[in-house]
Amino acid sequence: MTAAPLAVGYEDIVAAALRIAGQAHRTPVLTSASVNERTGALVFLKCENLQRMGAFKFRGAYNALARLTPEARARGVLAYSSGNHAQAVALAGRELGVAATIVMPQDAPAVKLEATRAYGAQVVLYDPKTTNRERLASEIAASRGLTLIPPYDHPDVIAGQGTAAKELIEDIGPLDYLFVPCGGGGLISGSALAAAALSPGCRVIGVEPEAGDDATRSFRTGTLQSCSNPDTIADGARTASLGRLTFPMVLALVSDMTTVGDAALLRTMRYLMERMKIVVEPTGALGAAGMFESGYELAGKRVGVIISGGNLDLNLTGRMPNL
């Protein structure tokens, strides 16, 4: 039986890169002698914490909204998110003149909630313990005639997210490994697609929190697994499962999946802050924590890491252990 074609092709990432040019930042790639010494590798960090609104999510959101018809733009859009996709859709909507409504959990980080409102979006709060966000979002979108822009399971979102890895490999050349944070799978799907096209043989490693290991279990078993409201500081990876589009892409393109605990995330955040002077949120540190903590043989290798976001709740800094 022939496998069904994937939802996104590399040509979609190329088109997205042209569409977001001049809107999304071409974020810097940082290196560190300290990181290289610790890993024995030559490590390149793609700093999406320095992207507009503080995360890679702006790439996919802008690409998706820019492809809407004039009629859909006039009606407006709706998204659901714990924070970074919310901010991304709100900012992209502001830039493109599209009204945005965002469904957010009551326990979303205050910094993300405030920023989403500041970008001009209407925020609808819900209790994640009692409410299914996808169902609520669908009901509101249907009643108001809004276009739903999901956080990861959307071809234009996936293609936009893949532009980060595209830029990384274009800027520094082929890689042996690429470590990518994984929640619902939009970033890792796009990243793995870009790596396959630009750096054949690169091993793409997805990293998710231990408490929300649904993607790792899905990858290992080949069947879609879920995890309900996982208890982790990596709020951007509290997704229930991979998506209908991202799951086949992860199975086809990703080399391995691994998990890290919250303590490892806190150690990594502090390390990056002290040694590289960059602010990284817990979800954004997943890739780096996986590189440091998961035991891959990296000595002598060229290693890329996607630092996916920097919208840190500063209250977490008190929990970071001494190095």
MARGU-114736 format. One line per field, with one value per residue (C-alpha): x, y, z; residue number from 1; residue in one letter. Coordinates in nm, 4 decimals, padded with zeros to 6 digits. Layout:
px: c(X / ...)
py: c(Y / ...)
pz: c(Z / ...)
seq: c(NUM / ...)
type: c(A / ...)
***
This chain:
px: c(00.0000 / 00.1370 / 00.1597 / -00.0633 / 00.1199 / 00.2207 / 00.0133 / 00.3046 / 00.5929 / 00.9220 / 00.7912 / 00.5301 / 00.8073 / 00.9863 / 00.6633 / 00.6041 / 00.9553 / 00.8808 / 00.5422 / 00.6762 / 00.9922 / 01.0044 / 00.7521 / 00.9168 / 01.2720 / 01.5505 / 01.6606 / 02.0279 / 02.2169 / 02.4316 / 02.7273 / 02.8984 / 03.2415 / 03.0923 / 02.8146 / 03.0611 / 03.2939 / 03.0090 / 02.8781 / 03.1980 / 03.0048 / 02.9812 / 02.6419 / 02.4286 / 02.1286 / 01.8529 / 01.7165 / 01.3432 / 01.3179 / 01.4266 / 01.1454 / 00.8601 / 00.6275 / 00.9032 / 00.8521 / 00.8602 / 00.4796 / 00.4680 / 00.5994 / 00.3095 / 00.0428 / 00.1447 / 00.1702 / -00.1768 / -00.3458 / -00.1714 / -00.3253 / -00.6843 / -00.9278 / -01.0391 / -01.3784 / -01.2265 / -01.0014 / -01.3038 / -01.4878 / -01.1891 / -01.0135 / -01.0200 / -00.7376 / -00.6931 / -00.3634 / -00.1936 / 00.0017 / 00.2520 / 00.0152 / -00.2311 / 00.0189 / 00.1277 / -00.2241 / -00.3016 / 00.0103 / -00.0303 / -00.3911 / -00.2887 / -00.0304 / -00.2760 / -00.5870 / -00.7649 / -00.9669 / -00.8572 / -01.0423 / -00.8319 / -00.9515 / -00.7024 / -00.6941 / -00.7464 / -00.4042 / -00.2145 / 00.1062 / 00.0174 / 00.2905 / 00.1349 / -00.2224 / -00.1322 / 00.0654 / -00.2195 / -00.4573 / -00.1976 / -00.1726 / -00.5439 / -00.7086 / -01.0294 / -00.9530 / -01.2065 / -01.0944 / -01.1894 / -01.1237 / -00.8944 / -01.0105 / -01.3702 / -01.3687 / -01.2388 / -01.0724 / -01.1087 / -01.4838 / -01.5275 / -01.3237 / -01.5209 / -01.8514 / -01.7460 / -01.5977 / -01.9159 / -02.1459 / -01.9466 / -01.8415 / -01.4717 / -01.1919 / -01.0275 / -00.6455 / -00.5296 / -00.1906 / -00.0209 / -00.2471 / -00.2780 / -00.0738 / 00.0050 / 00.1054 / 00.3353 / 00.4940 / 00.5541 / 00.7150 / 00.9489 / 01.1092 / 01.3074 / 01.5018 / 01.5319 / 01.7062 / 01.9275 / 02.0633 / 02.0993 / 02.3022 / 02.5363 / 02.5337 / 02.4501 / 02.3848 / 02.4302 / 02.1602 / 01.8732 / 01.6982 / 01.3473 / 01.0855 / 00.7641 / 00.4121 / 00.1485 / 00.4114 / 00.3892 / 00.7447 / 00.9077 / 00.7104 / 00.8195 / 01.1743 / 01.2130 / 01.0802 / 01.3315 / 01.6152 / 01.5298 / 01.5491 / 01.8544 / 02.0609 / 01.9935 / 02.1138 / 02.0493 / 01.8930 / 01.5968 / 01.5217 / 01.1944 / 01.1952 / 00.8877 / 00.8255 / 00.8157 / 00.4694 / 00.3372 / 00.5020 / 00.2185 / 00.4283 / 00.7096 / 00.4636 / 00.2979 / 00.6349 / 00.7351 / 00.4070 / 00.3061 / -00.0418 / -00.1664 / -00.1460 / -00.2888 / -00.2186 / -00.4812 / -00.3701 / -00.0119 / 00.1380 / 00.4560 / 00.6102 / 00.6443 / 00.3019 / 00.3527 / 00.3773 / 00.0626 / -00.1062 / -00.3276 / -00.1726 / -00.0078 / -00.2460 / -00.4073 / -00.1521 / 00.1516 / 00.1411 / 00.2134 / 00.4867 / 00.6540 / 00.6444 / 00.7829 / 01.0484 / 01.1639 / 01.4554 / 01.3809 / 01.1791 / 01.2891 / 01.1601 / 01.3036 / 01.1711 / 01.0900 / 01.4069 / 01.6155 / 01.4289 / 01.5009 / 01.8701 / 01.8907 / 01.7121 / 01.9544 / 02.2549 / 02.1496 / 02.0785 / 02.4126 / 02.6418 / 02.4778 / 02.2829 / 01.9567 / 01.6133 / 01.4375 / 01.0968 / 01.0512 / 00.9031 / 01.1699 / 01.4404 / 01.3143 / 01.5502 / 01.8573 / 01.7628 / 01.7255 / 02.0687 / 02.2268 / 02.0360 / 01.9330 / 02.2628 / 02.3079 / 02.6647 / 02.7328 / 03.1115 / 03.2557 / 02.9096 / 02.7444 / 02.4334 / 02.1454 / 01.8996 / 01.5764 / 01.5263 / 01.1566 / 01.0532 / 01.1505 / 00.8246 / 00.9370 / 00.7237 / 00.9887 / 00.8376 / 01.0019 / 01.3505 / 01.3278 / 01.2921 / 01.6071 / 01.8748 / 02.2315 / 02.4635)
py: c(00.0000 / 00.3416 / 00.5888 / 00.8938 / 01.2126 / 01.4449 / 01.7568 / 01.9943 / 01.9834 / 02.1688 / 02.3948 / 02.5192 / 02.6215 / 02.8056 / 02.9899 / 03.0717 / 03.2143 / 03.4577 / 03.5455 / 03.6301 / 03.8073 / 04.1577 / 04.0683 / 03.7880 / 03.8458 / 03.6333 / 03.5474 / 03.5125 / 03.1867 / 03.1910 / 02.9766 / 02.9314 / 02.7964 / 02.6792 / 02.4814 / 02.3326 / 02.2241 / 02.0699 / 01.8677 / 01.8062 / 01.9246 / 02.2361 / 02.3679 / 02.6291 / 02.7787 / 02.9270 / 03.1963 / 03.2202 / 03.3736 / 03.6875 / 03.6545 / 03.9078 / 03.8454 / 03.6287 / 03.2938 / 03.1014 / 03.1010 / 03.4336 / 03.2604 / 03.0182 / 03.2620 / 03.5305 / 03.2799 / 03.1423 / 03.4814 / 03.6184 / 03.3362 / 03.4116 / 03.5376 / 03.9025 / 03.7787 / 03.5672 / 03.8534 / 04.0805 / 03.8324 / 03.7771 / 03.4767 / 03.2722 / 03.0782 / 02.8769 / 02.8794 / 02.8879 / 03.1895 / 03.2012 / 03.1106 / 03.3514 / 03.6363 / 03.5374 / 03.5409 / 03.8655 / 04.0364 / 03.8945 / 04.0070 / 04.3569 / 04.3728 / 04.2438 / 04.4253 / 04.1048 / 04.1036 / 03.8207 / 03.6406 / 03.4131 / 03.1352 / 03.1065 / 02.9049 / 03.0911 / 02.9739 / 03.1015 / 03.2873 / 03.6473 / 03.7808 / 03.5986 / 03.6941 / 04.0614 / 04.0649 / 03.9021 / 04.1740 / 04.4424 / 04.3279 / 04.4036 / 04.0617 / 03.9847 / 03.7160 / 03.4528 / 03.2708 / 02.9135 / 02.6662 / 02.3931 / 02.1498 / 02.1562 / 02.2804 / 02.1317 / 02.4222 / 02.2808 / 02.2333 / 02.5809 / 02.7396 / 02.5589 / 02.6704 / 03.0353 / 03.0327 / 02.8816 / 03.1233 / 03.4316 / 03.3201 / 03.3326 / 03.1350 / 02.8972 / 02.9098 / 02.6109 / 02.6271 / 02.3464 / 02.1196 / 02.3448 / 02.3270 / 02.6993 / 02.7038 / 02.4027 / 02.5560 / 02.8849 / 02.7138 / 02.5234 / 02.8488 / 02.8654 / 02.5458 / 02.6519 / 02.9713 / 02.7885 / 02.5433 / 02.8116 / 03.0228 / 02.7601 / 02.4655 / 02.0947 / 01.9441 / 01.6007 / 01.6574 / 01.9018 / 01.9191 / 02.0651 / 02.1308 / 01.9369 / 02.0104 / 01.9535 / 01.8925 / 02.1955 / 02.3150 / 01.9730 / 01.8730 / 02.1844 / 02.1602 / 01.7961 / 01.8718 / 02.1553 / 01.9388 / 01.6550 / 01.8949 / 02.0983 / 01.8605 / 01.4981 / 01.2606 / 01.5062 / 01.3289 / 01.5346 / 01.4777 / 01.5927 / 01.6839 / 01.7124 / 01.7305 / 01.4047 / 01.4810 / 01.5345 / 01.2464 / 01.1733 / 01.2444 / 01.0174 / 00.7358 / 00.7968 / 00.7822 / 00.4610 / 00.2769 / 00.4155 / 00.4877 / 00.8271 / 00.8637 / 01.1438 / 01.3147 / 01.5189 / 01.8558 / 01.7468 / 01.9043 / 02.0716 / 02.4177 / 02.3880 / 02.5459 / 02.5578 / 02.1779 / 02.0991 / 01.9741 / 01.6668 / 01.4948 / 01.5353 / 01.6430 / 01.4698 / 01.6375 / 01.6478 / 01.2855 / 01.1351 / 01.3935 / 01.3086 / 00.9368 / 00.9920 / 01.2556 / 01.2570 / 01.0338 / 01.0037 / 01.1470 / 01.2007 / 01.3663 / 01.5845 / 01.6687 / 02.0123 / 02.0133 / 01.9688 / 02.2550 / 02.4835 / 02.3875 / 02.4529 / 02.7878 / 02.9038 / 02.7748 / 02.9607 / 03.2744 / 03.2719 / 03.1466 / 03.2919 / 03.5860 / 03.4840 / 03.4570 / 03.1311 / 03.0085 / 02.6457 / 02.5209 / 02.7115 / 02.5274 / 02.1776 / 02.1294 / 02.2442 / 02.0357 / 01.7304 / 01.7918 / 01.8288 / 01.5618 / 01.2787 / 01.1000 / 01.1313 / 01.0829 / 01.4314 / 01.4554 / 01.5902 / 01.6521 / 01.9632 / 02.0163 / 02.2567 / 02.3531 / 02.5470 / 02.7816 / 02.8206 / 03.1021 / 03.3516 / 03.4640 / 03.3731 / 03.4222 / 03.5863 / 03.4263 / 03.1033 / 03.2475 / 03.1819 / 02.8091 / 02.7843 / 02.5798 / 02.6944 / 02.5570)
pz: c(00.0000 / -00.0961 / 00.1921 / 00.1627 / 00.0605 / 00.3415 / 00.3981 / 00.3333 / 00.0859 / 00.0922 / -00.1849 / 00.0642 / 00.3042 / 00.0235 / -00.0611 / 00.3061 / 00.3371 / 00.0539 / 00.2044 / 00.5517 / 00.4305 / 00.5719 / 00.8417 / 01.0405 / 01.1615 / 01.0199 / 01.3709 / 01.4644 / 01.5018 / 01.8167 / 01.9144 / 02.2497 / 02.3394 / 02.6697 / 02.4970 / 02.2481 / 02.5301 / 02.7278 / 02.4322 / 02.2372 / 01.9323 / 01.7187 / 01.8258 / 01.6488 / 01.8310 / 01.6126 / 01.8424 / 01.7808 / 02.1273 / 01.9389 / 01.6831 / 01.6749 / 01.9740 / 02.1188 / 01.9462 / 01.6181 / 01.6140 / 01.4295 / 01.1170 / 01.0849 / 01.1987 / 00.9520 / 00.6669 / 00.7412 / 00.7740 / 00.4648 / 00.2585 / 00.3616 / 00.1001 / 00.1276 / 00.2458 / 00.5241 / 00.6317 / 00.6602 / 00.8839 / 01.1163 / 01.2676 / 01.5861 / 01.7488 / 02.0681 / 02.2535 / 02.5929 / 02.4795 / 02.1942 / 01.9099 / 02.0696 / 02.0534 / 01.7039 / 01.5588 / 01.7402 / 01.6024 / 01.2519 / 01.2577 / 01.3585 / 01.0783 / 00.8158 / 00.9399 / 01.0459 / 01.3694 / 01.5991 / 01.8787 / 02.0985 / 02.3294 / 02.6182 / 02.9427 / 03.2679 / 03.3885 / 03.0839 / 03.1797 / 03.2589 / 03.0318 / 02.7343 / 02.8205 / 02.8569 / 02.5326 / 02.3383 / 02.4505 / 02.3840 / 02.0207 / 01.9886 / 02.0113 / 02.1975 / 02.4570 / 02.5684 / 02.8844 / 02.9770 / 03.2585 / 03.1187 / 03.3873 / 03.2689 / 02.9094 / 02.5836 / 02.4074 / 02.0565 / 02.1039 / 02.2523 / 01.9741 / 01.7041 / 01.8575 / 01.8759 / 01.5253 / 01.3803 / 01.5612 / 01.4524 / 01.1056 / 01.1933 / 01.0261 / 01.2730 / 01.2741 / 01.4841 / 01.6576 / 01.4667 / 01.2606 / 00.9544 / 00.6308 / 00.6190 / 00.9871 / 00.9405 / 00.6304 / 00.8101 / 01.1070 / 00.8749 / 00.7628 / 01.0895 / 01.0138 / 00.6499 / 00.7576 / 01.0064 / 00.7508 / 00.4845 / 00.7270 / 00.8743 / 00.6336 / 00.6751 / 01.0180 / 01.1712 / 01.4344 / 01.4800 / 01.8201 / 01.8068 / 02.0777 / 02.0224 / 02.1389 / 01.8740 / 01.6085 / 01.3793 / 01.4385 / 01.4244 / 01.1145 / 00.9274 / 01.0635 / 00.9627 / 00.6151 / 00.5716 / 00.7049 / 00.4663 / 00.1722 / 00.2730 / 00.4897 / 00.3876 / 00.6571 / 00.9404 / 01.2397 / 01.3602 / 01.7299 / 01.8823 / 02.2512 / 02.4717 / 02.8486 / 03.0426 / 03.1751 / 02.8219 / 02.6371 / 02.3942 / 02.0827 / 02.2022 / 02.2722 / 01.9351 / 01.7612 / 01.9398 / 01.8814 / 01.5421 / 01.6794 / 01.7929 / 02.1723 / 02.3869 / 02.7171 / 02.8994 / 03.0444 / 03.1373 / 03.4485 / 03.3211 / 03.3265 / 02.9477 / 02.8885 / 02.5124 / 02.5032 / 02.7031 / 02.3882 / 02.4069 / 02.1048 / 01.7686 / 01.4952 / 01.1995 / 00.9701 / 01.1971 / 01.3175 / 00.9716 / 00.9160 / 01.2460 / 01.1650 / 00.8151 / 00.8790 / 01.2433 / 01.3457 / 01.7178 / 02.0041 / 02.3639 / 02.6801 / 02.9565 / 03.3008 / 03.4359 / 03.6479 / 03.3325 / 03.1677 / 03.4616 / 03.4576 / 03.0862 / 03.1091 / 03.3758 / 03.1809 / 02.8659 / 03.0649 / 03.2486 / 02.9711 / 02.6588 / 02.8038 / 02.6365 / 02.7961 / 02.7077 / 02.8251 / 02.9369 / 02.6093 / 02.4197 / 02.6135 / 02.5265 / 02.2325 / 02.4227 / 02.7274 / 02.5059 / 02.3588 / 02.7041 / 02.8955 / 02.6629 / 02.6050 / 02.2292 / 02.1042 / 01.9723 / 01.9937 / 01.6719 / 01.5216 / 01.3818 / 01.5914 / 01.5423 / 01.8159 / 01.7720 / 02.0690 / 02.0080 / 02.2413 / 02.5070 / 02.6685 / 03.0170 / 03.3263 / 03.5434 / 03.8531 / 03.7325 / 03.7740 / 04.1487 / 04.0752 / 03.8640 / 04.0446 / 04.0857 / 03.8214)
seq: c(1 / 2 / 3 / 4 / 5 / 6 / 7 / 8 / 9 / 10 / 11 / 12 / 13 / 14 / 15 / 16 / 17 / 18 / 19 / 20 / 21 / 22 / 23 / 24 / 25 / 26 / 27 / 28 / 29 / 30 / 31 / 32 / 33 / 34 / 35 / 36 / 37 / 38 / 39 / 40 / 41 / 42 / 43 / 44 / 45 / 46 / 47 / 48 / 49 / 50 / 51 / 52 / 53 / 54 / 55 / 56 / 57 / 58 / 59 / 60 / 61 / 62 / 63 / 64 / 65 / 66 / 67 / 68 / 69 / 70 / 71 / 72 / 73 / 74 / 75 / 76 / 77 / 78 / 79 / 80 / 81 / 82 / 83 / 84 / 85 / 86 / 87 / 88 / 89 / 90 / 91 / 92 / 93 / 94 / 95 / 96 / 97 / 98 / 99 / 100 / 101 / 102 / 103 / 104 / 105 / 106 / 107 / 108 / 109 / 110 / 111 / 112 / 113 / 114 / 115 / 116 / 117 / 118 / 119 / 120 / 121 / 122 / 123 / 124 / 125 / 126 / 127 / 128 / 129 / 130 / 131 / 132 / 133 / 134 / 135 / 136 / 137 / 138 / 139 / 140 / 141 / 142 / 143 / 144 / 145 / 146 / 147 / 148 / 149 / 150 / 151 / 152 / 153 / 154 / 155 / 156 / 157 / 158 / 159 / 160 / 161 / 162 / 163 / 164 / 165 / 166 / 167 / 168 / 169 / 170 / 171 / 172 / 173 / 174 / 175 / 176 / 177 / 178 / 179 / 180 / 181 / 182 / 183 / 184 / 185 / 186 / 187 / 188 / 189 / 190 / 191 / 192 / 193 / 194 / 195 / 196 / 197 / 198 / 199 / 200 / 201 / 202 / 203 / 204 / 205 / 206 / 207 / 208 / 209 / 210 / 211 / 212 / 213 / 214 / 215 / 216 / 217 / 218 / 219 / 220 / 221 / 222 / 223 / 224 / 225 / 226 / 227 / 228 / 229 / 230 / 231 / 232 / 233 / 234 / 235 / 236 / 237 / 238 / 239 / 240 / 241 / 242 / 243 / 244 / 245 / 246 / 247 / 248 / 249 / 250 / 251 / 252 / 253 / 254 / 255 / 256 / 257 / 258 / 259 / 260 / 261 / 262 / 263 / 264 / 265 / 266 / 267 / 268 / 269 / 270 / 271 / 272 / 273 / 274 / 275 / 276 / 277 / 278 / 279 / 280 / 281 / 282 / 283 / 284 / 285 / 286 / 287 / 288 / 289 / 290 / 291 / 292 / 293 / 294 / 295 / 296 / 297 / 298 / 299 / 300 / 301 / 302 / 303 / 304 / 305 / 306 / 307 / 308 / 309 / 310 / 311 / 312 / 313 / 314 / 315 / 316 / 317 / 318 / 319 / 320 / 321 / 322 / 323)
type: c(M / T / A / A / P / L / A / V / G / Y / E / D / I / V / A / A / A / L / R / I / A / G / Q / A / H / R / T / P / V / L / T / S / A / S / V / N / E / R / T / G / A / L / V / F / L / K / C / E / N / L / Q / R / M / G / A / F / K / F / R / G / A / Y / N / A / L / A / R / L / T / P / E / A / R / A / R / G / V / L / A / Y / S / S / G / N / H / A / Q / A / V / A / L / A / G / R / E / L / G / V / A / A / T / I / V / M / P / Q / D / A / P / A / V / K / L / E / A / T / R / A / Y / G / A / Q / V / V / L / Y / D / P / K / T / T / N / R / E / R / L / A / S / E / I / A / A / S / R / G / L / T / L / I / P / P / Y / D / H / P / D / V / I / A / G / Q / G / T / A / A / K / E / L / I / E / D / I / G / P / L / D / Y / L / F / V / P / C / G / G / G / G / L / I / S / G / S / A / L / A / A / A / A / L / S / P / G / C / R / V / I / G / V / E / P / E / A / G / D / D / A / T / R / S / F / R / T / G / T / L / Q / S / C / S / N / P / D / T / I / A / D / G / A / R / T / A / S / L / G / R / L / T / F / P / M / V / L / A / L / V / S / D / M / T / T / V / G / D / A / A / L / L / R / T / M / R / Y / L / M / E / R / M / K / I / V / V / E / P / T / G / A / L / G / A / A / G / M / F / E / S / G / Y / E / L / A / G / K / R / V / G / V / I / I / S / G / G / N / L / D / L / N / L / T / G / R / M / P / N / L)
***
